[in-house]
Structures are given as structure tokens and as C-alpha cells.
Amino acid sequence: MTDAAQLLISGAAIGCIYALIALGFVLIYKATEVVNFAQGDVMMLGAFVAFTFSSLMGLGFWLSLPLSLIVMALFGALFDRLLLRPIIGMPTFSAVMVTLAAGFAMRGIASMVPGWGTDTHSLKAPWSDEVIRIAGIVVSTDHLAILLITAILCALLYVFFKGTSIGIAMQAASQNQLAAYYMGIPVRRINSLIWSIAAAVAGLAAVLLAPITFVHNNMGFIGIKAFPAAVVGGFGSIPGAIVGGLVIGWVEAFAGFYLPEGFKDIAAYIVVLLVLMVKPSGIFGQMRRKKV
């Protein structure tokens, strides 16, 4: 029971990281119907930006955190303005190739930046390297921080989307961009704002993950695990991204502990196949008909 409880907590913590990255996938897809395959590399870039502010510039963690989120939000807006907006109206394959190429470019550029390179760097949070013992269960403070901050972020996003005019405009644009445009909603600016939010959320995920896995230019490959989380939850569903991330995190944690070596690496994709066989639209997804 103690092992199972610890696996539930650690799996939920890693699942929250998957959920935050999957949230970026979902937000962008809902608004633009573009799957951003560079989302994991955006997270990697956020980790390096936070490392630069905190370690290279010596600004400390609490000042580096908001600064890195602001930089990532600006990066998301520029990404949309410079790379995605020029190909509006082009086949979906064009957007796929743009995001894939952007991901490779980010990894390559990160490896050439002085102070970044291909080395592994440390980014410690104030709560790192501590444990809490509860009824015989040893819980890392890093995992607790991930769970708490993810819960707070989800609550803030819920209030933002349900209780603000910009959030409601985003929902309207994600449902029907043409109708939203005719109603006076600045769809292009709304799309840029959504890319900004997705990039900032990826940056937050990077800051939460970095104390556990360190900062390196290949950490963006975690996006490969976050994509199944978005699919399991239902691509296009924000609650589904959170639930899908938790499911993948728990499956990986229990598979790594109870099953033979190697099963942990494929467990997420087995879950995706099983879910799609039972409910092709995902747990919270909805089948939509589109007239063409």
C-alpha cells in the first residue's frame, strides 16, 4: 500500500507535467486546428530562458520565474505571427511541417548558444531536494510543488476562460472563427494570445520539471509523451488534457514499478491504442461533423 501511494503521488506529479504540455497542444488546436509538434521544444526553450535568468544572470528563482514566463509569452506570439500566420489557408500539412521544422531549429539553436550548449545544467527551485514523510510515505517537495502549482494554474485558467471577456472571446473564436470575426472579435489577435498562453504554460512546465530532470537541449522530447496525454483526454478538451496527463503519468509509474523493464516506455502508447479502440474521440472528446 505504501508503494502504491508513493507511485500515485509521483505518477500524478509527472502526469501534471504531461498535462501542462498537453494543455498547450489543446489550446492551440482548439483555436487554430493546428497541432504544434514543437510544443515540447518550446518547453525546452523555456527551461533555458529560466536557467539564463536564474543562473547565468544571477537574478534568483523568484524573479527569474515571471521574467521567463513573459519572455515565453512573447515568443509564442512571435511564433504565431512570423511562422503560422503567413500560411493561413494552406493545407494542414504545411503547418505540421512548419512546427516540426521549428522544433528541430530550436534544439539546434539551443546547442549553439553560449552558456547553453549540449551540456546538462542545473536549475534548482527553493523547494528542491527536500522530502516530507506522511504516514510512512516519502514525498518529494518537487512533486508536491508540481501538484499544487498545476492545481492553482487550472483554477486560474478556469476563471479566465469563464469569467473574463477575453476568455469568452477565445472560446467563441475556437468554436467558429468566421462567426467570431463577424461579431467583431479580433480573431488574429486572439490566436496570438492563445499561442502566448500555450508558450507560457510550457515555460512553467519547464521550470517545474527542471529541478527533477535538469536542463538540456533534448528535454523537449517529453512532448512525445504529452501528445498521447492530449489524445487520451480528447484532443480539443482542456479538462481532457489534465485527465489524460494524469492517466499517462500513473500508467508509466505503475508500469515502471510492477512490469518488466521496457514496458514503461511503451505503456503510454498502449493506453492510447486502447482508448482509441473504445472511444476514438478520447475520454472527453466530442465527435464533430464538418461540412466540406
C-alpha positions as CSV (number, residue, x, y, z in Angstrom):
1,M,0.0,0.0,0.0
2,T,2.9,2.4,0.8
3,D,4.5,1.7,-2.6
4,A,1.1,2.2,-4.4
5,A,0.6,5.5,-2.6
6,Q,4.0,6.8,-3.5
7,L,3.5,5.7,-7.1
8,L,0.2,7.6,-7.2
9,I,1.8,10.8,-6.0
10,S,4.9,10.6,-8.2
11,G,2.9,9.5,-11.2
12,A,0.5,12.4,-10.6
13,A,3.4,14.8,-10.5
14,I,4.9,13.7,-13.8
15,G,1.4,13.4,-15.2
16,C,0.9,17.1,-14.3
17,I,3.9,18.0,-16.5
18,Y,2.5,16.0,-19.3
19,A,-0.9,17.7,-18.7
20,L,0.7,21.2,-18.9
21,I,2.3,20.4,-22.2
22,A,-0.8,18.7,-23.5
23,L,-2.7,21.8,-22.5
24,G,-0.6,23.8,-25.0
25,F,-1.5,21.2,-27.7
26,V,-5.2,21.5,-26.9
27,L,-5.4,25.3,-26.7
28,I,-3.6,25.8,-30.0
29,Y,-5.6,23.1,-31.7
30,K,-9.0,24.4,-30.4
31,A,-8.2,27.9,-31.7
32,T,-6.4,27.2,-35.0
33,E,-6.8,23.5,-35.8
34,V,-3.0,23.3,-35.9
35,V,-1.1,20.6,-34.0
36,N,2.0,22.2,-32.7
37,F,4.6,19.5,-32.8
38,A,7.2,21.9,-31.4
39,Q,5.4,22.3,-28.1
40,G,7.9,20.1,-26.3
41,D,10.8,22.1,-27.7
42,V,9.0,25.3,-26.6
43,M,9.2,23.8,-23.1
44,M,12.9,23.2,-23.5
45,L,13.4,26.8,-24.6
46,G,11.5,27.9,-21.5
47,A,13.9,25.9,-19.3
48,F,16.9,27.5,-20.9
49,V,15.4,31.0,-20.6
50,A,14.7,30.4,-16.9
51,F,18.3,29.0,-16.4
52,T,19.7,32.1,-18.1
53,F,17.9,34.5,-15.8
54,S,18.4,32.4,-12.7
55,S,22.0,31.1,-13.0
56,L,23.8,33.0,-15.8
57,M,22.4,36.4,-14.8
58,G,22.1,35.6,-11.1
59,L,18.6,37.1,-10.7
60,G,17.4,34.3,-8.4
61,F,14.5,32.0,-8.8
62,W,11.5,34.2,-7.8
63,L,12.5,37.0,-10.2
64,S,13.5,34.6,-13.0
65,L,10.2,32.8,-13.0
66,P,7.9,35.7,-14.0
67,L,10.5,37.0,-16.4
68,S,10.9,33.7,-18.2
69,L,7.1,33.4,-18.5
70,I,6.9,36.9,-20.0
71,V,9.7,36.0,-22.5
72,M,7.9,32.8,-23.4
73,A,4.6,34.5,-23.9
74,L,6.3,37.0,-26.3
75,F,8.0,34.1,-28.1
76,G,4.6,32.3,-28.6
77,A,3.1,35.5,-30.1
78,L,6.1,35.9,-32.4
79,F,5.9,32.2,-33.4
80,D,2.3,32.7,-34.5
81,R,3.0,36.0,-36.2
82,L,6.1,35.0,-38.1
83,L,5.6,31.3,-38.9
84,L,2.0,30.4,-38.7
85,R,0.1,33.4,-39.9
86,P,1.7,33.5,-43.3
87,I,0.5,30.0,-44.1
88,I,-3.2,30.6,-43.2
89,G,-5.3,28.9,-45.8
90,M,-2.5,26.5,-46.8
91,P,-3.0,22.7,-46.4
92,T,-2.8,21.4,-42.9
93,F,0.4,19.5,-43.8
94,S,2.1,22.9,-44.2
95,A,1.5,23.8,-40.6
96,V,2.7,20.3,-39.5
97,M,6.0,20.7,-41.3
98,V,6.4,24.3,-40.0
99,T,6.1,23.2,-36.4
100,L,8.3,20.1,-36.9
101,A,11.0,22.2,-38.5
102,A,10.7,24.9,-35.8
103,G,11.2,22.2,-33.2
104,F,14.4,20.9,-34.8
105,A,15.6,24.5,-35.3
106,M,15.1,25.3,-31.6
107,R,17.1,22.3,-30.5
108,G,19.9,23.2,-32.9
109,I,20.0,26.9,-31.9
110,A,19.9,26.0,-28.2
111,S,23.0,23.8,-28.7
112,M,24.9,26.7,-30.2
113,V,24.0,29.4,-27.7
114,P,27.0,30.3,-25.4
115,G,26.3,29.1,-21.9
116,W,23.6,26.6,-23.1
117,G,25.3,24.2,-25.5
118,T,24.8,20.4,-25.2
119,D,25.7,20.3,-21.5
120,T,23.3,19.4,-18.7
121,H,22.6,22.3,-16.4
122,S,21.0,22.6,-13.0
123,L,18.0,24.8,-12.2
124,K,17.1,24.5,-8.6
125,A,13.9,25.7,-7.1
126,P,13.7,27.0,-3.4
127,W,11.7,23.8,-2.5
128,S,14.1,21.4,-4.2
129,D,16.0,18.5,-2.5
130,E,13.6,18.1,0.4
131,V,11.2,15.3,1.3
132,I,8.1,15.1,3.5
133,R,7.1,11.9,5.4
134,I,3.4,11.3,5.8
135,A,2.3,8.0,7.4
136,G,5.4,6.2,6.1
137,I,5.1,7.7,2.6
138,V,8.1,9.7,1.5
139,V,7.0,12.5,-0.8
140,S,9.4,14.8,-2.7
141,T,8.7,18.5,-2.3
142,D,9.3,18.9,-6.0
143,H,6.4,16.6,-6.7
144,L,4.2,18.4,-4.2
145,A,5.1,21.7,-5.8
146,I,4.1,20.4,-9.2
147,L,0.8,19.2,-8.0
148,L,0.0,22.4,-6.1
149,I,1.1,24.8,-8.8
150,T,-0.8,22.8,-11.5
151,A,-4.0,22.9,-9.5
152,I,-3.6,26.7,-9.0
153,L,-3.0,27.2,-12.7
154,C,-6.0,25.1,-13.7
155,A,-8.2,27.2,-11.4
156,L,-6.8,30.4,-12.8
157,L,-7.4,29.2,-16.4
158,Y,-11.0,28.2,-15.5
159,V,-11.7,31.7,-14.1
160,F,-10.0,33.3,-17.1
161,F,-12.0,31.4,-19.7
162,K,-15.3,31.5,-17.9
163,G,-15.2,34.9,-16.2
164,T,-13.4,37.4,-18.5
165,S,-14.4,38.9,-21.8
166,I,-11.1,37.9,-23.4
167,G,-11.5,34.3,-22.2
168,I,-15.1,34.2,-23.6
169,A,-13.8,35.7,-26.9
170,M,-11.3,32.9,-27.1
171,Q,-13.9,30.3,-26.6
172,A,-16.0,31.9,-29.3
173,A,-13.1,32.0,-31.7
174,S,-12.2,28.4,-31.0
175,Q,-15.8,27.3,-31.9
176,N,-16.2,29.3,-35.1
177,Q,-13.6,31.7,-36.2
178,L,-15.7,33.2,-39.0
179,A,-18.7,33.8,-36.9
180,A,-16.5,35.3,-34.2
181,Y,-14.9,37.6,-36.8
182,Y,-18.3,38.8,-37.9
183,M,-19.2,39.5,-34.3
184,G,-16.3,41.9,-34.0
185,I,-13.8,39.6,-32.2
186,P,-10.2,40.3,-33.4
187,V,-9.5,36.6,-34.3
188,R,-5.9,37.1,-35.3
189,R,-5.0,38.8,-32.0
190,I,-6.9,36.2,-30.1
191,N,-5.0,33.5,-31.8
192,S,-1.7,35.2,-31.0
193,L,-2.8,35.4,-27.4
194,I,-3.6,31.7,-27.3
195,W,-0.1,30.9,-28.7
196,S,1.3,33.2,-25.9
197,I,-0.6,31.4,-23.2
198,A,0.4,28.0,-24.6
199,A,4.1,29.0,-24.6
200,A,3.9,30.5,-21.1
201,V,2.3,27.3,-19.8
202,A,5.1,25.3,-21.4
203,G,7.6,27.6,-19.8
204,L,6.0,27.0,-16.4
205,A,6.1,23.2,-17.0
206,A,9.8,23.5,-17.8
207,V,10.6,25.4,-14.5
208,L,8.7,22.7,-12.6
209,L,10.4,19.8,-14.4
210,A,14.0,21.2,-14.5
211,P,14.8,20.5,-10.8
212,I,14.0,16.8,-11.4
213,T,15.5,16.2,-14.8
214,F,17.9,19.1,-15.2
215,V,18.1,21.4,-18.2
216,H,19.4,20.1,-21.6
217,N,18.5,20.6,-25.2
218,N,16.8,17.2,-25.5
219,M,14.4,17.6,-22.7
220,G,11.8,18.7,-25.2
221,F,11.3,15.1,-26.2
222,I,9.0,14.8,-23.3
223,G,6.4,16.3,-25.7
224,I,6.3,12.9,-27.3
225,K,4.7,11.6,-24.0
226,A,2.4,14.7,-23.7
227,F,0.9,14.1,-27.1
228,P,-0.6,10.8,-26.1
229,A,-2.0,12.6,-23.0
230,A,-3.8,15.1,-25.2
231,V,-5.2,12.2,-27.4
232,V,-6.3,10.1,-24.4
233,G,-8.1,13.1,-22.8
234,G,-9.7,14.1,-26.1
235,F,-7.9,16.4,-28.5
236,G,-9.7,19.7,-28.1
237,S,-10.8,19.3,-24.5
238,I,-9.0,21.3,-21.8
239,P,-10.2,19.1,-18.9
240,G,-9.3,16.1,-21.0
241,A,-5.6,17.4,-21.3
242,I,-5.4,17.4,-17.5
243,V,-7.0,14.0,-17.1
244,G,-5.0,12.5,-20.0
245,G,-1.8,13.7,-18.4
246,L,-2.6,12.2,-15.1
247,V,-3.6,8.9,-16.7
248,I,-0.3,8.7,-18.7
249,G,1.7,9.6,-15.6
250,W,0.1,6.9,-13.4
251,V,0.3,4.3,-16.2
252,E,4.0,5.0,-16.6
253,A,4.7,5.0,-12.8
254,F,3.0,1.7,-12.2
255,A,4.3,0.0,-15.4
256,G,7.9,1.0,-14.4
257,F,7.5,-0.4,-10.9
258,Y,5.4,-3.6,-11.5
259,L,6.2,-4.6,-15.1
260,P,9.4,-5.8,-16.7
261,E,11.9,-3.3,-17.9
262,G,10.9,-1.6,-21.2
263,F,7.2,-1.6,-20.6
264,K,7.3,1.9,-19.1
265,D,8.5,3.3,-22.4
266,I,5.6,1.8,-24.4
267,A,2.8,1.9,-21.8
268,A,1.6,5.4,-22.8
269,Y,1.1,4.3,-26.4
270,I,-0.7,1.1,-25.5
271,V,-3.1,3.2,-23.4
272,V,-3.6,5.5,-26.5
273,L,-4.5,2.5,-28.7
274,L,-6.9,1.0,-26.1
275,V,-8.7,4.3,-25.6
276,L,-9.0,5.0,-29.3
277,M,-10.4,1.5,-29.8
278,V,-13.1,2.1,-27.3
279,K,-13.7,5.9,-27.7
280,P,-12.0,7.3,-30.8
281,S,-12.5,10.9,-29.8
282,G,-10.8,10.4,-26.4
283,I,-12.2,10.4,-22.9
284,F,-13.7,14.0,-23.0
285,G,-13.6,14.4,-26.8
286,Q,-16.7,15.0,-28.9
287,M,-17.2,13.8,-32.4
288,R,-17.9,16.7,-34.7
289,R,-19.2,16.7,-38.2
290,K,-17.7,19.2,-40.6
291,K,-19.3,20.1,-43.9
292,V,-16.8,20.4,-46.7
